[in-house]
């Protein structure tokens, strides 16, 4: 069976992390979120985590080689498919991914880009209400609230606001997304490998749209 890689694209706050998680649960594909990998390194206070934290706090990208080596390690896991959330984010990282792909995947394996499209205005409205748990679960106070105020449904942990969800940092992240991320969407569009989904809908409807598109392409 050929393997599939689905790369989620979308501005910060587009809900792509939630959708990637739902898709991973349904398909059994491994989800690779570079943001989560970095947060785990930060929580474990590793050398890499301490370095990454400095960049993440300012809304900047963590340097390329560090990220690529984490990704390559993750792609060597056994799985029928992989879901990317947060990688690649610029041309350099796309190049790295294509090189890793050529090295460890077969010709029939496929890479698709899946864009969860959300306007800048909606992003700014949403992010102020995002809450995270250290276990990786993401909540939104209006759209996807926890059952108990301030506590994680899964592990009971205290929820927190990410440093990079502050307004100034959000504006910078949006600028970076448009400048660096959009050329990647053009690349996949030209390859006929871009799936575009309206991200300004209910979580369940976005998931349904994603499944319909993937099933139409016979990937699920
Ligand atoms: P995310 O959870 O995907 O929004 O990522 C949070 C932060 O982690 C980003 O703002 C970056 O600082 C860092 N990060 C995540 N993915 C990457 C990546 N592919 N390359 C460099 N830095 C990244």
Boltz pocket constraint, residues with backbone or C-beta under 6 A from the ligand:
constraints:
  - pocket:
      binder: B
      contacts: [[A, 12], [A, 34], [A, 35], [A, 36], [A, 38], [A, 52], [A, 55], [A, 56], [A, 57], [A, 59], [A, 60], [A, 61], [A, 62], [A, 63], [A, 67], [A, 85], [A, 86], [A, 87], [A, 88], [A, 89], [A, 93], [A, 164]]
      max_distance: 6.0
